[in-house]
């Protein structure tokens, strides 16, 4: 395979160093590091060894930089992480979840919320995606409660008094100590 000859501008080293200092994305920074090492005269094989990357990785990003500049090194993985629902729909969803209960279950779970979103907003989510929507809405998928809301605090106190009167409770504690 013939060697690739790059047209390297005079100020390329300084440009790459400035870009590396400004760059916040670690993936792009690593790609710029490979280019910087190449501009300093390090061979691609040595860059591969130093960075613990494949020769293909090193060659790809060096070639990309010289053919397309910084834009060619940008991180295009992952796509758009915005929600399918707009702000108004998110508010309506939060209102439904916080102010009502599903008819056929004890409480909201991921699968029920998937169905709810599809019914009301005609958007398809997977269960895992619903949990990220709940996080954006500052809702947790499970909220523990100390007591059952159907039970009365007075009834619980009365039951405790009937089952464990103070005298029996003290005697029981003393018996366990001795």
N, C-alpha and C positions, 0 to 999 in steps of 0.2 A: 504494500500500500504506500503510495507516495506521501512524503511529508507535507504537512500543511504549512504554508508560509503566511503569516499574519502581517497586515499593514498596521504597525503600531505607531500611534501618534507620539510626539515628543513628550507631551504633558500627561500621558496615560497613567504613570505611576502616581503622580500627585492627585489626579482625578479619582483614582480608585481608593487611595487612602482617605481622601475627604469623604467619599461616598460611604466607606466602611464606618467612619466615625459617626456619620449622621444616621445610618441605617439602624432601625429598631428590630426588624424581623431577623431572627437568628438564622433562618434558612438562607436568606439573601446575603447575609453577612458572611456565611460560610462559602457561598459561591464567589463572593468578591475576594475572599481570602485566597481561594485557589487562583483567581486571576492575578492577584497581587504577587503571589509567590512566583507565578509564571513570568510576570514582568520583572521580577528581581533576578531572573536567570535560572531559577530552579526548574529542572526537567520534569516533564509530566509524570514520569515513572516515580520520581522522588516525591512529588506532590501527593501522588496516590498513596505512597507508603506513609508519609507524614500525617496525612489527613484520615488514614484508614478508610479510604474510599476506593471504588473501582476506577480503572483507567477510563472506562466509558463515562463515568460521572465527571471526572476531571476534564476530559476532552470536550464533553458536551457543553459545559459551562464556560470554558475558555473560548470555544468557538462561538457560542451564543453571544458573549460579551463583545467580541470583535466584529460580529456581523450585525448585532442589534442594540448594542449599548446596555445601559442599566435596565431598560424596559425588558430586554430579553432575559434578564436574570430574576425578574420579579416572581414572587411566589403565587402561583395560580391554582394551588390546591385547595380543595374544600368547598369552593363555590360560595354562593350567597347564603348567609345564615339568618336571613330575615324570616319572619313568620309569614305564613300564608294568610293570617288574619290581620286586618287593619286595626287601628286603635279603637275604633268604635265597636268592632266585633269582639275585641279582647275585653272591653269593659262589659259588654253584654254577657259574655261567657263567665266572667268573674261574678257578675251579679247572679246568674243562674246557679252557679256552683255554691256560692255562699248563702243564698237565700232559699234554696229548695233542696229536696232530696229525691233521688231516683225512685220511681214507683216500684220497680221490681227487684230492688236490692237494698241492703242495709245502709250503704253509703256509696260515695263516688269512688270508682277505681278507673284505671287507665283505659280499659276497654269500653266502659260506659261513656267516658268522656270522648273517646274516639267517635262513638255513635252519635253523641250529642252534637259534636262539631259538624259531623257530616249532615245531620238532620237540619240544624239551624242555619249553617253557613255554606253548605255544599262544598266543603273542603275535606280532602282525605289526609289523615294523619295516621302514623303508626303509633302504637302504645308508647314507645320510648320517646317519640316526639312530643307527646302530650305532656310528659313530665318536664320537658324544657319550657313548654308554654306555661305550665303551672309555676315554674320557677320565675319566669318573667312577670307573672301576675302576683308574685310574693305569696303564693299558696303552697302548702306542703301537701303531699299526697296522703299523709297520715298524720292525724293530730291526736295525741293521747289525752284522755281526760281522766281526772282523779276519781270521779264518781260517775255513775250512770245518771244521765239527766232525768230519767224517769223516777229515780229514787228521791225521796224527801230526806233532807238532812235531819229533820226532827225524828222521822221513823228510824233512821240509822242510829241516832243517839239513844232512842228508846230501846231498840234491840240490843245495843251494847250494854245498857244498864240492866236489862233483864237477863242476858246471858252471862255477863261478867259483873255482878255487883261488886262494889269496892272491897268488901270483906273477903269474898271468895278469891278475888284477883290477888290481894295482898297475901293471903294464905298460900295461894298457888306459887307466887314468886318466892316466898320464904321456904316453901317445901323444895323447890328446885335448887335453891342455894345450898341448903343443908344436906 
